[in-house]
Amino acid sequence: MNLNAILSDIETVDPEAYERLNHAAGRTSRRNLFRLGTKAAAVAVPLAFGASLKTAYGQTSNAAAILEILNFALTLEYLEDSFYKAALAAPGLIPAGDRAVFQQISTHEERHVGFIENAIRTAGGTTVTRPRLDPTAKGAYPNVLSNYQTFLTVAQALEDTGVRAYKGQAANLISNDDVLQAALQIHSVEARHAAEVRRIRGQKPWATSTDNPAAIAAVYEGEGNVTQGGVNVSSLQVSGITLGASAAGDAFDEPLTRAQVLAIATPFIGA
Amino acid sequence: MFNVMIDSVACNGKVGRRWFMQVLGVTSAATGLTACSNLLDDENPYVGGVQLGRDDVGVLNYAYALEQLEAAFYTQMLTTPYAGITPEETQLLTDIRDHEIIHREFLRTALGGDAIESLELNFGSLNFADRAAILAAARQFENTGVAAYNGAGKLLKNPDFLTLAGKIVSVEARHAALIADLLQPRTAYFASDEVVAFNGLENVQTPEQVLSAVRPYTGTVVNGDLLPTT
């Protein structure tokens, strides 16, 4: 499967997706356009979550745009899930001392897949076809499943991309409290994964402007941004403490657009 | 005059705290307050505490209060480092302290005249000399912070504020993972089943839960009663 196949899948599920996407880009008051009549008390329960989405679906076509975002997230989760399962199954790849970490990450990715699949189906949507993983990214990392350092490099790239991907969609989900909250709850788990992988790899746990895992520069594009909400945060000072040189950029993780994320993810999708 | 101020400012639900304090302080016995009786009935005028406020400003003040707490905590941690702290740990904790200070100063700057005052904080119950104890406290602060932001996202109405909150919360989650890894290296502790539910989703806490959890450390009472709930 390739990127075009994913996009055409989305189109099949929702023929008006692109039109709505363009409309959504105009950032109208989606909160008003798409307000749920009732709120699910427990968003952690996929059934209630999906049902609330289904209720919304009947109210406005904007729910279809949200389903499309969920399928985008699901595509990333499929790739991560397949990636860690392949790595855990690769003999001698992950040292025994680090195995508990990757078992935990793998479990989370599997459950993210299940949660999002369930949500989409319960809402009456159709999940995208699970892409076939190419862990080498079209040959860029030929030894990813036999060399631990290569594996860690790719794992870090995938996790940091996942964090940026969810972050980039948060504002697009502002109209639906339940979906937004669930996305944020997954987002922070991906950030924990990213931090731990980076630490094992000997990097600082926070993304820095100098990050650049070989050949995946796009993963960190714009991470050095120091202008937040119109404030130059590198100019903030406090008496008695000299803030670290990279702290202003590191204190904020930056979002990526869907197009940026798909550009990074596409090489990992096998034919 | 004050009557007009109350009508036009306090009753629109978007009053900045200073305005509100000013109005309350000056006219608490004035008949003008009846113009705003509904507002006052709702919130039980606080005594000696800090009112976070309503709407997005209230939510940002909520974040600002938590960042004040975290920044002060790590500043203290580095002022009185625990026994046996390593150079690497000092560097990592210094990074975290700087992030929290920047979050705090950013929110203070962004809120401008709507920002709550600097809170009185009290960490007297914590043992900063003991590595395991103080890192456990740090882990609790970070986990609470992440759960707080995870729950606060939906309370925001402005999508730009939501994205900003997203930019901060993932850094807090990175802190949380690192602190856990310092306590139990290379285990599942960095994203344990205690903070990530069976469905793979991290915990969420309401402002009420969070403000209650941090109450032992806030000398100033922080009142979130006016915060939105959706």
Contacts between the chains, C-beta under 8 A, distances in Angstrom:
chain1	res1	chain2	res2	distance
A	27	B	159	6.7
A	31	B	157	6.4
A	39	B	230	6.8
A	43	B	204	7.9
A	44	B	197	5.8
A	44	B	199	5.9
A	44	B	201	5.9
A	46	B	199	6.8
A	97	B	186	5.6
A	98	B	186	5.5
A	100	B	186	6.8
A	100	B	187	5.1
A	100	B	188	5.3
A	101	B	186	5.8
A	101	B	187	7.1
A	101	B	188	6.9
A	101	B	190	7.0
A	103	B	188	7.3
A	104	B	188	3.8
A	104	B	190	7.8
A	104	B	191	6.1
A	105	B	191	7.6
A	107	B	200	7.7
A	108	B	191	6.7
A	108	B	196	6.3
A	108	B	200	4.7
A	109	B	200	7.6
A	110	B	200	7.7
A	111	B	198	7.0
A	111	B	199	5.5
A	111	B	200	3.2
A	112	B	200	4.6
A	114	B	199	7.4
A	114	B	200	7.7
A	115	B	199	5.0
A	115	B	200	5.9
A	115	B	201	6.8
A	163	B	170	5.1
A	166	B	166	7.8
A	167	B	163	7.1
A	167	B	166	4.4
A	167	B	167	6.7
A	167	B	170	6.5
A	170	B	153	6.6
A	170	B	162	5.4
A	170	B	163	6.1
A	170	B	166	4.7
A	171	B	159	3.7
A	171	B	160	7.4
A	171	B	162	5.3
A	171	B	163	5.1
A	174	B	156	7.6
A	174	B	157	7.7
A	174	B	159	5.1
A	174	B	162	5.8
A	177	B	154	4.0
A	177	B	230	5.8
A	180	B	153	5.8
A	180	B	154	5.2
A	180	B	162	7.8
A	181	B	150	6.8
A	181	B	151	7.2
A	181	B	153	6.4
A	181	B	154	5.1
A	181	B	204	6.3
A	182	B	201	6.2
A	184	B	149	7.4
A	184	B	150	4.8
A	184	B	153	4.8
A	184	B	166	7.1
A	184	B	169	7.0
A	185	B	150	5.4
A	185	B	201	3.8
A	185	B	202	4.7
A	185	B	203	7.7
A	185	B	204	6.3
A	186	B	200	6.8
A	186	B	201	6.1
A	186	B	202	7.7
A	187	B	166	6.9
A	187	B	169	7.3
A	187	B	170	6.3
A	187	B	173	8.0
A	188	B	146	5.1
A	188	B	149	7.7
A	188	B	150	6.0
A	188	B	169	5.9
A	188	B	170	6.4
A	188	B	172	7.8
A	188	B	173	4.1
A	188	B	202	4.6
A	189	B	173	7.6
A	189	B	191	6.0
A	189	B	196	5.5
A	189	B	200	6.4
A	189	B	201	7.1
A	189	B	202	5.0
A	190	B	170	7.8
A	191	B	169	7.7
A	191	B	170	3.8
A	191	B	171	7.6
A	191	B	173	3.7
A	191	B	174	5.4
A	191	B	177	7.4
A	192	B	173	5.1
A	192	B	174	7.3
A	192	B	176	6.5
A	192	B	177	4.1
A	192	B	190	5.7
A	192	B	191	4.0
A	192	B	196	7.7
A	192	B	202	7.8
A	193	B	177	7.8
A	193	B	191	6.6
A	194	B	174	6.9
A	195	B	173	7.1
A	195	B	174	3.9
A	195	B	175	7.9
A	195	B	177	3.8
A	195	B	178	5.7
A	195	B	181	7.9
A	195	B	190	7.0
A	196	B	177	5.2
A	196	B	181	6.2
A	196	B	190	4.3
A	196	B	191	7.2
A	199	B	177	7.7
A	199	B	178	6.5
A	199	B	181	5.7
A	200	B	186	7.1
A	204	B	92	7.3
A	204	B	95	6.8
A	205	B	92	7.6
A	205	B	174	4.6
A	205	B	175	7.6
A	205	B	177	6.3
A	205	B	178	4.4
A	206	B	95	6.9
A	206	B	99	7.2
A	206	B	171	6.0
A	206	B	174	5.0
A	206	B	175	7.9
A	228	B	106	5.9
A	228	B	110	8.0
A	228	B	164	6.2
A	228	B	167	7.0
A	229	B	106	7.5
A	229	B	110	5.2
A	229	B	160	6.8
A	229	B	161	7.8
A	229	B	164	5.5
A	230	B	110	7.9
A	231	B	106	5.8
A	231	B	109	5.2
A	231	B	110	6.0
A	233	B	102	5.5
A	233	B	105	7.7
A	233	B	106	5.2
A	236	B	101	7.8
A	236	B	102	5.8
A	236	B	105	4.1
A	236	B	106	6.5
A	236	B	109	7.0
A	237	B	105	7.9
A	238	B	101	5.7
A	238	B	105	6.5
A	241	B	75	7.3
A	241	B	97	7.8
A	241	B	98	7.8
A	241	B	101	6.7
A	243	B	98	4.7
A	243	B	101	6.5
A	243	B	102	6.7
A	244	B	94	6.7
A	244	B	95	6.1
A	244	B	98	4.8
A	247	B	95	6.6
A	247	B	98	3.7
A	247	B	99	6.2
A	247	B	102	5.9
A	248	B	102	5.9
A	250	B	95	6.8
A	250	B	99	6.4
A	250	B	171	7.4
A	251	B	98	7.1
A	251	B	99	4.0
A	251	B	102	4.2
A	251	B	103	6.1
A	251	B	106	7.9
A	251	B	168	7.7
A	251	B	171	6.0
A	252	B	164	7.9
A	252	B	167	4.2
A	252	B	168	6.5
A	252	B	171	6.6
A	253	B	166	7.8
A	253	B	167	5.4
A	253	B	170	4.4
A	253	B	171	5.6
A	253	B	174	8.0
A	254	B	167	6.6
A	255	B	163	6.3
A	255	B	166	6.9
A	255	B	167	7.3
